[in-house]
Amino acid sequence: MIRWRFFHFILLVLFLGLVGCGTKVTRIDTDEVRDLSGRWNDTDSRLVAEAMVQDCLNRPWLSQYVTRTGKTPDIIVGQVRNRSSEHISTETFTKDLERALINSGRANFVASSEERVGVREERLDQDIHASPETRKAPGMEAGADFMLIGSINSIVDREGKEMVVFYQVNLELIDMVDNRKVWLGEKKIKKFVERARFKL
């Protein structure tokens, strides 16, 4: 009898242990800020992109270009290199840049080289299958006036259970006519992280 009670007690403990180890998922708002690891995250990407685009569009190059040409500039995002010590999705960051530029209403955006491949294939397909009044002719693409390029860098300073992560994002806006740099932007982020134990 005692053995059966002990056996049931062990089963109950094991069951509660398994239930306690289960994964719990809670949906949160996409704008909610939660820094778990101290690494670059979606909030950093969005905030840096918005701040840098705002700085870019408030510099003299834009009013000078509009005054000279009488039109809104067409911008394309080139390569943003990840030179940090961790994996960072630069595609997410470039999309945040694109979104901030387009939503500003002060610049037009040209599709990237990868995106243009698909659009050109569709145009060729229209040339064969679409009616003449809806067909889009080749050779009418908007060429970019400026290209935005840059890099994401990081420095990690770690001692015991504490760590400081420093990020520096540099962006450059280049005139496509003469390769002149018309704007240089820089944004820095510094995070202090305390952990019970660091992973190697």
N, C-alpha and C positions, 0 to 999 in steps of 0.2 A: 504493500500500500504506500509506504514511504517512497519506494523507488518510483512508483507511478506518479506521485505528486512531484517528485524531483524532476522526472522526465517532462511532465507538463510544464513545470516552471522553466526548464531550459528551452522548450519549444516556444513558450511565450516570450522569453527574453530574446531569442533569435528572431522571432517575428517582429517584435518591436524595433529591434536593431535594423532589420531590413527596411521597415517602413520609414524609420528615421533617416536612412541613407538615400531615400528616393530623391529624384530631381524635382525641384519646384520651379515653375516658370511663371513669372508675373509680367504681364504686358505693361509697358510704360509709354508715356508720351514721347514721340520722336524728338521733341525739343527739350526734353528733360536732360539735364547734365548729370552724368554719373561717371566719375573717374575711378575705375577699379584698379588698373595696373600702373597708372602714371604714364602710360605710353600715349603716342599720338592717337586721337580718336575722331569720331565724326563731328564732335563739337569744335575741336581745334580746326578741322578742315573748313567748316562752315564759317566760323568767326574770322579766321585768317583771310579767307577768300573775300568776305564782305568788306573787311577793313582795308585790304589792299586795293580792291577795285574802287572803293570810295576815294582813297588817296589818289589813285591813278587818274580818275575822272575829274578831280579838283585841281589838277596841275595845269600850267600854261599851255602845254602841247595841244590840248583839246580845243580851247578857244582859238588858238592860232591856226589850227587845221580847218576849223569850221569857217573862220574869217577868210582864209586863203582859198578854200574850195567851194564854200557854200553848201556843203553836204555833211551828213553824219558819217563818221569813219566806220569802215568795215574792219573788224578785228578777227584774227584767228589765234587760237591757243596752240602753240607748238609744244615742244617737249619740256616737261617739268621733271627733272631728275631727282630721284631719291638717293641722297648721299648720306642719309642718317644711318644709325647703328641698328635700325629695326626695319621690319617690313611695313611699308606704308603704301596704300593704294593711291598712287598719283592720279589714276583715272577719276576717282571720287573727287579729289581736290580740283582737277581741271574742270569737272562738271560743275562744282560749286563756283568756280571762277566764271564759267559761261553763264550760269544762272544769274549771278550778281551783275554781270555786264548787261545782259539782255533786259533784266528787270529794271535797270537804272533808266532805260529809255534814252540814254545819251550816246549809245554806240550800237551798231549792227554787228551781227556775228556770222562769220562764214564757217560752213561745215569743214570738219577736219579732213585730212587726206583719206583716212579710212572710211569716213562717212560718205565722202564724195564718190567712192567706188560704187557703193550700192545705189546712189542716186543716178549715177551715169548708166548703170545697167538698166534701171527702170526707164530712163529716157530712151535708151536703145529699144527696149521692149515697146514703149509707146509709139516709136517711129514705125513699128510694124503693125501693131494691133489697135492703137487708139485712133479715134476719128480725127480728121484734120483740124476741126475747131477746138479740140481739147488737147491735141498733141503739143508737147513742149520741145522746141527745137534745140539742138546742141549749139554750143558756142555763145550762150547767153549768161553764163555763170558770172557772179560778182567776184572779182578778185579782191583779196585782202589788201588793205592799206597799211595795216600794222600787224606784227606778230608778237604775241606774249610768250616768253620763255622764262625758265627759272629753275630753282633747285630747293630742296628741303634738306637741311643739315641738322645734326644733333651732336651734343656732347653729354656724356653721362659721367657724373662724379659720385662714387659710391664708397661708403665707409660703414662697415657693420650692418646695422638694420636701417640705415638712412641712405637716401639717394636723392640727388638733384639731377633732373633731366632738363637740358636746355635745347630748345629748338630755334633755328633761325631759317626763315623762308625769304629767299631773294627772288624778285621778279624783275624782268626787263621788257620794255616795250620798244620794238625796233621798227623803224620806218622801212617798208618794203622797197621803196624807190632807191634809197641810197645807203641802207644799212645803218643809219644813224640811230643811236639810242636816245629816245625822246623822254623816257621816264625810267627811273630805277626805284624800286620799292623794297622795303625791308620790314619784316615783322618778327618779333621775338616772343617766345613763350618760355617760362621757367616754372618747373613743377618740383615741389618738395614731397618726397614719398617716404613714408615710414612703414616698414613691414616687420612682421614677426620673424620671417625667414625669407631670404632671397633665393630664388631659383638660379641655377647656373646657366 
